[in-house]
């Protein structure tokens, strides 16, 4: 039901904060009820049903004509340091920043967190699994944030600052773990 309400909310001319909140509340309630009913398995099944419903609604929407045209809000771009539009070179730079460079920063962050975790009573195998779980999560979040940034300077700072923070424990502790 949460997915249907979310679809109704997003299909309106203006998005409704109340319908969005109701939809997410219903999805959260389904997750909690699934957990109460059968633990992690119940949660997984509840989210699988929600994901399946979302896929069906998206497949249906892909084949229908749009009923209305939404006008995009005009975005004022700052000229100084703004990521310019167009050109394959700029696109290639954006790809390089959000692809391999953001992946490298994500790996550094995950390895630094693993090293910090091994200082506590965390088994090495659990630290390794933590790295495997954190890299795609951090990479996706970092890439999303970078793509939302308007200025190239901000995108580079989003790579440099977390990398500096991750390098600190890696350099200070080294291979002490």
MIDOSE-1310 file (N, C-alpha, C; in nm, 2 decimals, decimal comma, always signed):
residues 177
xxxx	+0,08/-0,12/+0,00/+0,00/+0,00/+0,00/+0,09/+0,13/+0,00; +0,20/+0,12/+0,07/+0,29/+0,24/+0,07/+0,34/+0,28/-0,06; +0,37/+0,18/-0,15/+0,42/+0,21/-0,28/+0,31/+0,27/-0,37; +0,19/+0,23/-0,36/+0,08/+0,28/-0,43/+0,06/+0,43/-0,39
xxxx	+0,06/+0,45/-0,26/+0,04/+0,59/-0,21/+0,16/+0,68/-0,26; +0,28/+0,63/-0,26/+0,39/+0,70/-0,30/+0,38/+0,74/-0,45; +0,33/+0,64/-0,53/+0,31/+0,66/-0,67/+0,20/+0,77/-0,70; +0,09/+0,76/-0,62/-0,01/+0,86/-0,63/+0,04/+1,00/-0,60
xxxx	+0,12/+1,01/-0,49/+0,18/+1,14/-0,45/+0,27/+1,19/-0,56; +0,36/+1,11/-0,61/+0,45/+1,16/-0,71/+0,39/+1,18/-0,85; +0,27/+1,13/-0,87/+0,20/+1,15/-1,00/+0,12/+1,28/-1,00; +0,11/+1,35/-0,89/+0,03/+1,47/-0,89/+0,11/+1,58/-0,95
xxxx	+0,04/+1,69/-0,98/+0,10/+1,81/-1,04/+0,20/+1,87/-0,94; +0,16/+1,88/-0,81/+0,25/+1,92/-0,71/+0,26/+1,81/-0,61; +0,38/+1,78/-0,56/+0,40/+1,67/-0,47/+0,34/+1,71/-0,33; +0,28/+1,61/-0,27/+0,21/+1,63/-0,14/+0,30/+1,58/-0,03
xxxx	+0,34/+1,66/+0,06/+0,43/+1,62/+0,17/+0,35/+1,52/+0,26; +0,22/+1,54/+0,27/+0,14/+1,45/+0,36/+0,13/+1,31/+0,30; +0,10/+1,31/+0,17/+0,10/+1,17/+0,10/+0,24/+1,11/+0,10; +0,34/+1,18/+0,08/+0,48/+1,12/+0,09/+0,50/+1,07/+0,23
xxxx	+0,47/+1,15/+0,33/+0,49/+1,10/+0,47/+0,41/+0,98/+0,50; +0,28/+0,98/+0,45/+0,19/+0,86/+0,47/+0,25/+0,74/+0,40; +0,30/+0,75/+0,28/+0,36/+0,64/+0,21/+0,48/+0,58/+0,28; +0,57/+0,67/+0,32/+0,69/+0,62/+0,39/+0,66/+0,56/+0,53
xxxx	+0,55/+0,62/+0,59/+0,51/+0,56/+0,72/+0,45/+0,42/+0,69; +0,37/+0,40/+0,59/+0,32/+0,27/+0,55/+0,44/+0,17/+0,52; +0,53/+0,21/+0,45/+0,65/+0,13/+0,42/+0,73/+0,09/+0,54; +0,75/+0,19/+0,63/+0,81/+0,16/+0,76/+0,73/+0,07/+0,84
xxxx	+0,60/+0,08/+0,84/+0,51/-0,01/+0,92/+0,52/-0,15/+0,86; +0,53/-0,16/+0,73/+0,54/-0,29/+0,67/+0,67/-0,36/+0,71; +0,78/-0,28/+0,72/+0,91/-0,33/+0,76/+0,90/-0,38/+0,90; +0,84/-0,30/+0,99/+0,84/-0,33/+1,13/+0,75/-0,46/+1,15
xxxx	+0,64/-0,46/+1,08/+0,55/-0,58/+1,10/+0,62/-0,71/+1,04; +0,69/-0,69/+0,93/+0,76/-0,81/+0,88/+0,87/-0,86/+0,97; +0,94/-0,76/+1,04/+1,04/-0,80/+1,14/+0,97/-0,87/+1,26; +0,86/-0,81/+1,31/+0,79/-0,87/+1,42/+0,74/-1,01/+1,39
xxxx	+0,69/-1,03/+1,27/+0,63/-1,16/+1,23/+0,74/-1,27/+1,21; +0,85/-1,23/+1,15/+0,95/-1,34/+1,11/+1,09/-1,29/+1,11; +1,12/-1,19/+1,18/+1,26/-1,14/+1,20/+1,31/-1,09/+1,06; +1,44/-1,12/+1,04/+1,50/-1,07/+0,92/+1,44/-1,13/+0,79
xxxx	+1,39/-1,25/+0,80/+1,33/-1,31/+0,68/+1,19/-1,24/+0,65; +1,12/-1,20/+0,76/+0,99/-1,13/+0,74/+1,02/-0,99/+0,68; +1,13/-0,93/+0,73/+1,16/-0,79/+0,67/+1,20/-0,81/+0,53; +1,28/-0,91/+0,49/+1,32/-0,93/+0,35/+1,20/-0,95/+0,26
xxxx	+1,10/-1,03/+0,31/+0,99/-1,06/+0,23/+0,90/-0,94/+0,21; +0,88/-0,86/+0,32/+0,80/-0,74/+0,31/+0,87/-0,64/+0,21; +1,00/-0,62/+0,21/+1,06/-0,53/+0,12/+1,07/-0,59/-0,02; +1,07/-0,72/-0,03/+1,06/-0,78/-0,17/+0,92/-0,75/-0,23
xxxx	+0,82/-0,76/-0,15/+0,68/-0,73/-0,20/+0,68/-0,59/-0,24; +0,73/-0,50/-0,16/+0,73/-0,35/-0,19/+0,81/-0,32/-0,32; +0,92/-0,39/-0,33/+1,00/-0,37/-0,45/+0,94/-0,42/-0,57; +0,87/-0,54/-0,56/+0,80/-0,59/-0,67/+0,68/-0,50/-0,72
xxxx	+0,61/-0,45/-0,62/+0,50/-0,36/-0,65/+0,55/-0,23/-0,72; +0,67/-0,18/-0,67/+0,73/-0,06/-0,73/+0,77/-0,09/-0,88; +0,83/-0,21/-0,90/+0,87/-0,25/-1,04/+0,75/-0,26/-1,13; +0,64/-0,31/-1,08/+0,52/-0,32/-1,16/+0,46/-0,19/-1,20
xxxx	+0,46/-0,10/-1,10/+0,41/+0,04/-1,12/+0,50/+0,11/-1,22; +0,63/+0,09/-1,21/+0,73/+0,16/-1,30/+0,71/+0,10/-1,44; +0,70/-0,03/-1,45/+0,68/-0,09/-1,58/+0,55/-0,03/-1,65; +0,45/-0,02/-1,57/+0,32/+0,03/-1,63/+0,34/+0,18/-1,67
xxxx	+0,41/+0,26/-1,59/+0,43/+0,40/-1,62/+0,52/+0,42/-1,74; +0,61/+0,32/-1,76/+0,70/+0,34/-1,88/+0,63/+0,33/-2,01; +0,51/+0,26/-2,01/+0,44/+0,24/-2,14/+0,32/+0,34/-2,16; +0,30/+0,43/-2,06/+0,19/+0,52/-2,08/+0,24/+0,66/-2,11
xxxx	+0,16/+0,74/-2,18/+0,19/+0,87/-2,22/+0,18/+0,96/-2,09; +0,27/+1,06/-2,08/+0,26/+1,15/-1,96/+0,13/+1,23/-1,98; +0,06/+1,24/-1,86/-0,07/+1,32/-1,86/-0,04/+1,47/-1,86; +0,07/+1,51/-1,80/+0,09/+1,65/-1,78/+0,24/+1,68/-1,80
xxxx	+0,27/+1,80/-1,83/+0,41/+1,84/-1,84/+0,44/+1,92/-1,72; +0,55/+1,88/-1,65/+0,60/+1,96/-1,54/+0,70/+2,05/-1,59; +0,70/+2,18/-1,55/+0,80/+2,27/-1,59/+0,91/+2,26/-1,49; +1,03/+2,25/-1,54/+1,14/+2,24/-1,45/+1,17/+2,38/-1,39
xxxx	+1,20/+2,39/-1,26/+1,24/+2,52/-1,21/+1,37/+2,56/-1,26; +1,38/+2,69/-1,28/+1,50/+2,74/-1,34/+1,61/+2,74/-1,23; +1,72/+2,69/-1,27/+1,83/+2,68/-1,17/+1,93/+2,79/-1,21; +1,96/+2,88/-1,12/+2,06/+2,98/-1,14/+2,20/+2,92/-1,11
xxxx	+2,29/+2,92/-1,20/+2,42/+2,86/-1,18/+2,52/+2,97/-1,15; +2,60/+2,95/-1,06/+2,71/+3,04/-1,02/+2,82/+3,03/-1,13; +2,86/+3,14/-1,18/+2,96/+3,13/-1,29/+3,10/+3,09/-1,24; +3,14/+3,14/-1,13/+3,28/+3,12/-1,08/+3,29/+2,97/-1,03
xxxx	+3,36/+2,89/-1,09/+3,39/+2,75/-1,05/+3,27/+2,66/-1,08; +3,18/+2,70/-1,16/+3,06/+2,61/-1,19/+3,11/+2,50/-1,28; +3,05/+2,39/-1,27/+3,08/+2,28/-1,36/+3,01/+2,31/-1,49; +3,08/+2,34/-1,60/+3,02/+2,38/-1,72/+2,94/+2,27/-1,78
xxxx	+2,84/+2,31/-1,86/+2,76/+2,21/-1,93/+2,82/+2,17/-2,07; +2,78/+2,05/-2,11/+2,82/+2,01/-2,24/+2,97/+1,97/-2,26; +3,00/+1,91/-2,37/+3,13/+1,87/-2,40/+3,17/+1,74/-2,35; +3,23/+1,66/-2,43/+3,27/+1,52/-2,39/+3,38/+1,53/-2,29
xxxx	+3,47/+1,63/-2,29/+3,58/+1,64/-2,20/+3,53/+1,66/-2,06; +3,43/+1,75/-2,04/+3,37/+1,77/-1,91/+3,30/+1,65/-1,86; +3,23/+1,58/-1,95/+3,16/+1,46/-1,91/+3,26/+1,35/-1,87; +3,37/+1,34/-1,94/+3,48/+1,25/-1,90/+3,54/+1,28/-1,77
xxxx	+3,56/+1,41/-1,74/+3,61/+1,45/-1,61/+3,51/+1,42/-1,50; +3,38/+1,44/-1,52/+3,28/+1,40/-1,42/+3,28/+1,25/-1,40; +3,29/+1,18/-1,51/+3,30/+1,03/-1,49/+3,42/+0,99/-1,41; +3,53/+1,05/-1,44/+3,66/+1,01/-1,37/+3,64/+1,05/-1,22
xxxx	+3,58/+1,16/-1,19/+3,57/+1,20/-1,05/+3,47/+1,11/-0,97; +3,36/+1,08/-1,04/+3,25/+1,01/-0,97/+3,27/+0,86/-0,98; +3,35/+0,81/-1,08/+3,37/+0,67/-1,10/+3,49/+0,62/-1,02; +3,61/+0,61/-1,09/+3,73/+0,55/-1,03/+3,78/+0,63/-0,91
xxxx	+3,78/+0,76/-0,91/+3,83/+0,84/-0,80/+3,75/+0,83/-0,68; +3,61/+0,83/-0,70/+3,52/+0,82/-0,58/+3,53/+0,67/-0,53; +3,55/+0,58/-0,62/+3,57/+0,44/-0,57/+3,70/+0,43/-0,49; +3,81/+0,49/-0,53/+3,93/+0,48/-0,45/+3,91/+0,55/-0,32
xxxx	+3,84/+0,66/-0,31/+3,82/+0,72/-0,18/+3,73/+0,63/-0,09; +3,63/+0,57/-0,15/+3,54/+0,48/-0,08/+3,62/+0,36/-0,02; +3,71/+0,31/-0,10/+3,80/+0,20/-0,05/+3,88/+0,24/+0,07; +3,94/+0,36/+0,05/+4,03/+0,42/+0,16/+3,95/+0,44/+0,29
xxxx	+3,82/+0,49/+0,27/+3,74/+0,51/+0,39/+3,71/+0,38/+0,46; +3,67/+0,28/+0,38/+3,63/+0,15/+0,43/+3,76/+0,08/+0,50; +3,87/+0,09/+0,44/+3,99/+0,03/+0,50/+4,03/+0,10/+0,63; +4,01/+0,24/+0,63/+4,04/+0,31/+0,76/+3,94/+0,27/+0,87
xxxx	+3,82/+0,25/+0,83/+3,72/+0,21/+0,93/+3,75/+0,06/+0,98; +3,79/-0,02/+0,89/+3,83/-0,16/+0,92/+3,95/-0,15/+1,02; +4,05/-0,07/+0,99/+4,16/-0,06/+1,08/+4,12/-0,01/+1,22; +4,03/+0,09/+1,22/+3,98/+0,14/+1,35/+3,90/+0,03/+1,42
xxxx	+3,82/-0,05/+1,35/+3,74/-0,15/+1,41/+3,82/-0,26/+1,47; +3,93/-0,29/+1,40/+4,02/-0,40/+1,46/+4,09/-0,36/+1,59; +4,09/-0,23/+1,62/+4,14/-0,19/+1,75/+4,05/-0,22/+1,86; +3,92/-0,24/+1,83/+3,82/-0,29/+1,92/+3,82/-0,44/+1,91
xxxx	+3,74/-0,50/+1,99/+3,73/-0,65/+1,98/+3,65/-0,69/+1,86; +3,70/-0,67/+1,74/+3,63/-0,71/+1,62/+3,72/-0,81/+1,55; +3,66/-0,92/+1,51/+3,74/-1,03/+1,44/+3,78/-0,98/+1,31; +3,89/-1,03/+1,26/+3,94/-0,98/+1,13/+3,85/-1,01/+1,02
xxxx	+3,78/-1,13/+1,02/+3,69/-1,17/+0,92/+3,57/-1,07/+0,92; +3,52/-1,02/+1,04/+3,42/-0,93/+1,04/+3,46/-0,79/+0,98; +3,59/-0,76/+1,01/+3,64/-0,63/+0,95/+3,64/-0,64/+0,80; +3,68/-0,76/+0,75/+3,68/-0,78/+0,60/+3,54/-0,76/+0,54
xxxx	+3,45/-0,83/+0,61/+3,31/-0,82/+0,56/+3,26/-0,67/+0,57; +3,30/-0,60/+0,67/+3,26/-0,46/+0,69/+3,31/-0,38/+0,57; +3,44/-0,41/+0,52/+3,49/-0,34/+0,41/+3,40/-0,37/+0,28; +3,37/-0,49/+0,26/+3,29/-0,53/+0,15/+3,15/-0,47/+0,15
xxxx	+3,10/-0,45/+0,27/+2,97/-0,38/+0,28/+2,98/-0,23/+0,26; +3,08/-0,17/+0,31/+3,10/-0,03/+0,32/+3,13/+0,03/+0,18; +3,22/-0,03/+0,11/+3,27/+0,03/-0,02/+3,15/+0,06/-0,11; +3,06/-0,03/-0,15/+2,95/+0,01/-0,24/+2,86/+0,12/-0,18
xxxx	+2,84/+0,11/-0,05/+2,75/+0,21/+0,02/+2,81/+0,35/+0,02; +2,94/+0,36/+0,06/+3,00/+0,49/+0,06/+3,02/+0,54/-0,08; +3,05/+0,45/-0,18/+3,07/+0,49/-0,32/+2,94/+0,55/-0,37; +2,83/+0,49/-0,35/+2,70/+0,53/-0,40/+2,67/+0,67/-0,34
xxxx	+2,68/+0,68/-0,20/+2,65/+0,81/-0,14/+2,74/+0,92/-0,18; +2,87/+0,89/-0,19/+2,96/+0,99/-0,23/+2,94/+1,04/-0,38; +2,91/+0,94/-0,47/+2,88/+0,97/-0,61/+2,76/+1,06/-0,62; +2,65/+1,02/-0,54/+2,53/+1,09/-0,55/+2,55/+1,24/-0,50
xxxx	+2,62/+1,25/-0,39/+2,65/+1,39/-0,34/+2,73/+1,47/-0,44; +2,83/+1,41/-0,50/+2,91/+1,48/-0,60/+2,83/+1,52/-0,72; +2,74/+1,43/-0,77/+2,66/+1,47/-0,89/+2,56/+1,58/-0,86; +2,52/+1,59/-0,73/+2,43/+1,70/-0,70/+2,50/+1,83/-0,68
xxxx	+2,64/+1,83/-0,67/+2,71/+1,96/-0,65/+2,72/+2,03/-0,78; +2,70/+2,16/-0,77/+2,70/+2,25/-0,89/+2,84/+2,29/-0,93; +2,93/+2,30/-0,84/+3,07/+2,34/-0,87/+3,17/+2,23/-0,87; +3,26/+2,24/-0,97/+3,36/+2,14/-0,97/+3,45/+2,14/-0,85
xxxx	+3,48/+2,26/-0,80/+3,55/+2,28/-0,68/+3,49/+2,20/-0,56; +3,36/+2,20/-0,55/+3,29/+2,13/-0,44/+3,31/+1,98/-0,46; +3,30/+1,93/-0,59/+3,31/+1,79/-0,62/+3,45/+1,74/-0,57; +3,55/+1,82/-0,61/+3,69/+1,78/-0,57/+3,71/+1,78/-0,42
xxxx	+3,65/+1,88/-0,35/+3,65/+1,89/-0,20/+3,59/+1,76/-0,14; +3,48/+1,72/-0,21/+3,41/+1,60/-0,16/+3,49/+1,47/-0,17; +3,59/+1,48/-0,25/+3,69/+1,36/-0,26/+3,81/+1,39/-0,17; +3,86/+1,51/-0,17/+3,98/+1,54/-0,09/+3,96/+1,53/+0,06
xxxx	+3,85/+1,58/+0,11/+3,84/+1,58/+0,26/+3,82/+1,45/+0,32; +3,73/+1,36/+0,26/+3,71/+1,23/+0,31/+3,84/+1,15/+0,30; +3,91/+1,17/+0,19/+4,04/+1,10/+0,16/+4,14/+1,13/+0,27; +4,15/+1,26/+0,30/+4,24/+1,31/+0,41/+4,20/+1,25/+0,54
xxxx	+4,07/+1,25/+0,57/+4,03/+1,19/+0,69/+4,05/+1,04/+0,70; +4,04/+0,97/+0,59/+4,07/+0,82/+0,59/+4,22/+0,79/+0,59; +4,30/+0,88/+0,54/+4,44/+0,85/+0,53/+4,50/+0,87/+0,67; +4,44/+0,95/+0,76/+4,50/+0,98/+0,89/+4,51/+0,85/+0,97
xxxx	+4,41/+0,77/+0,99/+4,43/+0,64/+1,06/+4,52/+0,54/+0,99; +4,51/+0,54/+0,85/+4,59/+0,45/+0,78/+4,74/+0,48/+0,79; +4,77/+0,61/+0,79/+4,91/+0,64/+0,81/+4,96/+0,63/+0,95; +4,88/+0,67/+1,05/+4,92/+0,67/+1,19/+4,93/+0,53/+1,24
xxxx	+4,84/+0,44/+1,20/+4,84/+0,31/+1,26/+4,91/+0,21/+1,17; +4,92/+0,24/+1,04/+4,99/+0,15/+0,95/+4,93/+0,01/+0,95; +5,02/-0,08/+0,95/+4,98/-0,22/+0,96/+4,99/-0,28/+1,10; +4,95/-0,20/+1,20/+4,96/-0,24/+1,34/+4,85/-0,34/+1,37
x	+4,75/-0,35/+1,28/+4,64/-0,44/+1,31/+4,68/-0,58/+1,26
